């Protein structure tokens, strides 16, 4: 079911599996008439895993224009690629190892760099090289689709409540050293907002309270919740399952 809600298009399904299929079909339809190169920013965590696994199966594994798709990540943990917490590792296992995407079209964060700061500097260079410049133009978005999750505290990517990176408007990539067990690397608002479409995946009962806050935010929420400070240049889509949309008890 598609409706208007949360400032964009709200697509709801009964289960996470049904939602993953809905999202995969949406992406296939959106990219079918898209000419030229396609840049996607993938999200990590557990919520998008089913979506990636669905893309890796027929008919999407055969029908999507993989040879024209480049993939990046919205954020990453500063851990080795084979670490269980690696966002790249999850996407590789669930999707990228099973579809004919050229290896040089896959752009994970360089987590083997000598430091987190070196990693984000290198990733900013990778993004700028793909985009063809270091200044984002409103009429030419960096990404075609940015995929995002929604944290229970309202964070997106690794832009956490209260972190100084929420105010960053010049650098495209930053380091998050506090608020989580591991160091994180994240895109900042400017590149995340420079997209033709932004897609949120939200599933499960644990997301009911934060969704309730987004439906009726108070003034403090608008200042403190990163998700409410996110304003993509293009269309906004919410893929949410029924369990998450139920009113919190």
Secondary structure, 3 states (H helix, E strand, C coil): CEEEECCEEEEEECCHHHHHHHHHHHHHHHHHCCCCCEEEEECCCCCCHHHHHHHCCCCHHHHCCHHHEEEEECEEECCCCCCCCCHHHHHHHHCHHHCCCCHHHECCCCCCCCCHHHHHHHHHHHHHHHHCCCCCECCECCEEEEEEECCCCCCECCECCCCHHHHCCCCCEEEECCCCCCCEEEECHHHHHCEEEEEEEECCHHHHHHHHHHHCCCHHHHHHCHHHHCCCCCEEEEEEEHHHHCCCC
